[in-house]
Amino acid sequence: MARNNKIFMPSSQGGLIRYFDEERTRFRLKPGHVVILIGALVVLEVLLHIL
């Protein structure tokens, strides 16, 4: 018969990493702000191309 050589991880760890606990930035950008910033850059680029 085959041996049972399975390795069990503790259920509290399980290889999961919580990146939000490691975050240490001075400022945060919300996704909506990023979309607005990109939209403003596109409009600026189009205006500069037209002029």
A tleap script that builds the chain and sets N, CA, C and O, in Angstrom:
source leaprc.protein.ff14SB
mol = sequence {
  NMET ALA ARG ASN ASN LYS ILE PHE MET PRO
  SER SER GLN GLY GLY LEU ILE ARG TYR PHE
  ASP GLU GLU ARG THR ARG PHE ARG LEU LYS
  PRO GLY HIE VAL VAL ILE LEU ILE GLY ALA
  LEU VAL VAL LEU GLU VAL LEU LEU HIE ILE
  CLEU
}
set mol.1.N position { 0.821 -1.188 0.000 }
set mol.1.CA position { 0.000 0.000 0.000 }
set mol.1.C position { 0.866 1.253 0.000 }
set mol.1.O position { 1.993 1.242 0.494 }
set mol.2.N position { 0.332 2.318 -0.552 }
set mol.2.CA position { 1.066 3.576 -0.610 }
set mol.2.C position { 1.068 4.246 0.756 }
set mol.2.O position { 0.111 4.163 1.526 }
set mol.3.N position { 2.178 4.908 1.019 }
set mol.3.CA position { 2.279 5.632 2.286 }
set mol.3.C position { 1.550 6.969 2.188 }
set mol.3.O position { 1.411 7.548 1.110 }
set mol.4.N position { 1.101 7.429 3.313 }
set mol.4.CA position { 0.451 8.735 3.374 }
set mol.4.C position { 1.514 9.764 3.751 }
set mol.4.O position { 1.746 10.016 4.934 }
set mol.5.N position { 2.168 10.367 2.734 }
set mol.5.CA position { 3.256 11.319 2.963 }
set mol.5.C position { 2.799 12.758 2.774 }
set mol.5.O position { 3.594 13.609 2.373 }
set mol.6.N position { 1.571 13.036 3.048 }
set mol.6.CA position { 1.068 14.396 2.875 }
set mol.6.C position { 1.573 15.287 4.004 }
set mol.6.O position { 1.666 14.867 5.157 }
set mol.7.N position { 1.897 16.530 3.644 }
set mol.7.CA position { 2.334 17.513 4.622 }
set mol.7.C position { 1.189 18.494 4.820 }
set mol.7.O position { 0.698 19.086 3.859 }
set mol.8.N position { 0.775 18.661 6.039 }
set mol.8.CA position { -0.336 19.552 6.346 }
set mol.8.C position { 0.199 20.856 6.922 }
set mol.8.O position { 1.043 20.857 7.818 }
set mol.9.N position { -0.308 21.967 6.391 }
set mol.9.CA position { 0.073 23.290 6.880 }
set mol.9.C position { -0.914 23.698 7.976 }
set mol.9.O position { -2.067 23.268 7.970 }
set mol.10.N position { -0.462 24.515 8.899 }
set mol.10.CA position { -1.408 25.030 9.892 }
set mol.10.C position { -2.488 25.871 9.205 }
set mol.10.O position { -2.193 26.615 8.270 }
set mol.11.N position { -3.701 25.757 9.653 }
set mol.11.CA position { -4.799 26.450 8.980 }
set mol.11.C position { -4.711 27.967 9.129 }
set mol.11.O position { -5.289 28.696 8.322 }
set mol.12.N position { -4.010 28.448 10.131 }
set mol.12.CA position { -3.922 29.897 10.299 }
set mol.12.C position { -2.951 30.531 9.312 }
set mol.12.O position { -3.115 31.707 8.986 }
set mol.13.N position { -1.968 29.821 8.829 }
set mol.13.CA position { -0.993 30.376 7.894 }
set mol.13.C position { -1.348 29.989 6.472 }
set mol.13.O position { -1.782 30.849 5.706 }
set mol.14.N position { -1.191 28.783 6.101 }
set mol.14.CA position { -1.599 28.270 4.796 }
set mol.14.C position { -0.937 28.952 3.611 }
set mol.14.O position { -1.440 28.829 2.494 }
set mol.15.N position { 0.168 29.668 3.801 }
set mol.15.CA position { 0.859 30.305 2.700 }
set mol.15.C position { 0.242 31.612 2.253 }
set mol.15.O position { 0.677 32.174 1.248 }
set mol.16.N position { -0.747 32.112 2.955 }
set mol.16.CA position { -1.393 33.362 2.569 }
set mol.16.C position { -0.611 34.547 3.122 }
set mol.16.O position { -0.160 34.532 4.267 }
set mol.17.N position { -0.461 35.562 2.299 }
set mol.17.CA position { 0.238 36.773 2.711 }
set mol.17.C position { -0.749 37.928 2.650 }
set mol.17.O position { -1.443 38.115 1.651 }
set mol.18.N position { -0.803 38.682 3.707 }
set mol.18.CA position { -1.698 39.840 3.742 }
set mol.18.C position { -0.870 41.085 3.461 }
set mol.18.O position { -0.191 41.606 4.347 }
set mol.19.N position { -0.932 41.557 2.217 }
set mol.19.CA position { -0.126 42.696 1.813 }
set mol.19.C position { -0.639 44.003 2.404 }
set mol.19.O position { 0.138 44.945 2.560 }
set mol.20.N position { -1.904 44.085 2.731 }
set mol.20.CA position { -2.461 45.326 3.254 }
set mol.20.C position { -1.919 45.631 4.645 }
set mol.20.O position { -1.884 46.792 5.052 }
set mol.21.N position { -1.494 44.602 5.379 }
set mol.21.CA position { -0.894 44.838 6.685 }
set mol.21.C position { 0.533 45.354 6.555 }
set mol.21.O position { 1.052 45.968 7.487 }
set mol.22.N position { 1.173 45.113 5.415 }
set mol.22.CA position { 2.559 45.503 5.202 }
set mol.22.C position { 2.689 46.885 4.575 }
set mol.22.O position { 3.802 47.389 4.420 }
set mol.23.N position { 1.588 47.495 4.219 }
set mol.23.CA position { 1.614 48.761 3.497 }
set mol.23.C position { 1.989 49.909 4.428 }
set mol.23.O position { 1.354 50.116 5.462 }
set mol.24.N position { 3.030 50.652 4.049 }
set mol.24.CA position { 3.468 51.785 4.855 }
set mol.24.C position { 3.805 52.965 3.937 }
set mol.24.O position { 4.970 53.337 3.794 }
set mol.25.N position { 2.784 53.542 3.323 }
set mol.25.CA position { 3.005 54.669 2.434 }
set mol.25.C position { 2.509 55.949 3.092 }
set mol.25.O position { 1.661 55.918 3.984 }
set mol.26.N position { 3.045 57.062 2.643 }
set mol.26.CA position { 2.637 58.351 3.204 }
set mol.26.C position { 1.334 58.850 2.606 }
set mol.26.O position { 0.592 59.585 3.257 }
set mol.27.N position { 1.050 58.457 1.374 }
set mol.27.CA position { -0.195 58.881 0.739 }
set mol.27.C position { -0.800 57.711 -0.012 }
set mol.27.O position { -0.100 56.782 -0.415 }
set mol.28.N position { -2.102 57.770 -0.192 }
set mol.28.CA position { -2.834 56.728 -0.919 }
set mol.28.C position { -3.592 57.358 -2.059 }
set mol.28.O position { -4.082 58.483 -1.956 }
set mol.29.N position { -3.684 56.622 -3.150 }
set mol.29.CA position { -4.492 57.046 -4.282 }
set mol.29.C position { -5.657 56.086 -4.419 }
set mol.29.O position { -5.473 54.872 -4.505 }
set mol.30.N position { -6.838 56.634 -4.439 }
set mol.30.CA position { -8.013 55.806 -4.675 }
set mol.30.C position { -8.092 55.491 -6.160 }
set mol.30.O position { -7.581 56.261 -6.975 }
set mol.31.N position { -8.715 54.387 -6.532 }
set mol.31.CA position { -8.825 54.046 -7.957 }
set mol.31.C position { -9.525 55.121 -8.773 }
set mol.31.O position { -9.175 55.334 -9.934 }
set mol.32.N position { -10.492 55.792 -8.202 }
set mol.32.CA position { -11.178 56.866 -8.911 }
set mol.32.C position { -10.253 58.029 -9.231 }
set mol.32.O position { -10.359 58.641 -10.294 }
set mol.33.N position { -9.342 58.334 -8.307 }
set mol.33.CA position { -8.382 59.407 -8.551 }
set mol.33.C position { -7.428 59.044 -9.681 }
set mol.33.O position { -7.047 59.905 -10.474 }
set mol.34.N position { -7.046 57.793 -9.758 }
set mol.34.CA position { -6.151 57.350 -10.832 }
set mol.34.C position { -6.851 57.477 -12.182 }
set mol.34.O position { -6.240 57.914 -13.158 }
set mol.35.N position { -8.119 57.102 -12.245 }
set mol.35.CA position { -8.877 57.205 -13.499 }
set mol.35.C position { -8.998 58.665 -13.924 }
set mol.35.O position { -8.832 58.980 -15.102 }
set mol.36.N position { -9.283 59.551 -12.984 }
set mol.36.CA position { -9.396 60.977 -13.297 }
set mol.36.C position { -8.053 61.531 -13.764 }
set mol.36.O position { -8.004 62.313 -14.713 }
set mol.37.N position { -6.978 61.139 -13.117 }
set mol.37.CA position { -5.649 61.601 -13.505 }
set mol.37.C position { -5.293 61.149 -14.916 }
set mol.37.O position { -4.756 61.932 -15.700 }
set mol.38.N position { -5.582 59.907 -15.243 }
set mol.38.CA position { -5.301 59.397 -16.588 }
set mol.38.C position { -6.168 60.111 -17.617 }
set mol.38.O position { -5.689 60.454 -18.698 }
set mol.39.N position { -7.432 60.339 -17.294 }
set mol.39.CA position { -8.311 61.071 -18.206 }
set mol.39.C position { -7.814 62.484 -18.452 }
set mol.39.O position { -7.858 62.970 -19.582 }
set mol.40.N position { -7.340 63.151 -17.401 }
set mol.40.CA position { -6.804 64.505 -17.554 }
set mol.40.C position { -5.545 64.498 -18.413 }
set mol.40.O position { -5.338 65.409 -19.214 }
set mol.41.N position { -4.711 63.488 -18.256 }
set mol.41.CA position { -3.507 63.384 -19.082 }
set mol.41.C position { -3.850 63.146 -20.546 }
set mol.41.O position { -3.184 63.682 -21.432 }
set mol.42.N position { -4.874 62.354 -20.810 }
set mol.42.CA position { -5.294 62.102 -22.192 }
set mol.42.C position { -5.817 63.390 -22.816 }
set mol.42.O position { -5.475 63.712 -23.954 }
set mol.43.N position { -6.639 64.126 -22.081 }
set mol.43.CA position { -7.173 65.390 -22.594 }
set mol.43.C position { -6.040 66.379 -22.843 }
set mol.43.O position { -6.033 67.058 -23.870 }
set mol.44.N position { -5.092 66.470 -21.929 }
set mol.44.CA position { -3.951 67.361 -22.105 }
set mol.44.C position { -3.130 66.976 -23.332 }
set mol.44.O position { -2.704 67.843 -24.096 }
set mol.45.N position { -2.911 65.694 -23.516 }
set mol.45.CA position { -2.152 65.214 -24.675 }
set mol.45.C position { -2.868 65.547 -25.982 }
set mol.45.O position { -2.228 65.954 -26.951 }
set mol.46.N position { -4.175 65.379 -26.017 }
set mol.46.CA position { -4.943 65.699 -27.229 }
set mol.46.C position { -4.893 67.197 -27.502 }
set mol.46.O position { -4.714 67.613 -28.647 }
set mol.47.N position { -5.049 68.007 -26.462 }
set mol.47.CA position { -4.984 69.460 -26.644 }
set mol.47.C position { -3.610 69.908 -27.133 }
set mol.47.O position { -3.518 70.781 -27.995 }
set mol.48.N position { -2.564 69.332 -26.604 }
set mol.48.CA position { -1.222 69.691 -27.056 }
set mol.48.C position { -0.969 69.235 -28.490 }
set mol.48.O position { -0.240 69.891 -29.235 }
set mol.49.N position { -1.560 68.131 -28.867 }
set mol.49.CA position { -1.393 67.634 -30.234 }
set mol.49.C position { -2.133 68.530 -31.228 }
set mol.49.O position { -1.650 68.761 -32.336 }
set mol.50.N position { -3.301 69.031 -30.833 }
set mol.50.CA position { -4.094 69.891 -31.714 }
set mol.50.C position { -3.416 71.252 -31.876 }
set mol.50.O position { -3.385 71.806 -32.975 }
set mol.51.N position { -2.883 71.778 -30.800 }
set mol.51.CA position { -2.246 73.100 -30.860 }
set mol.51.C position { -0.909 72.930 -31.491 }
set mol.51.O position { -0.175 73.904 -31.654 }
savepdb mol mol.pdb
quit
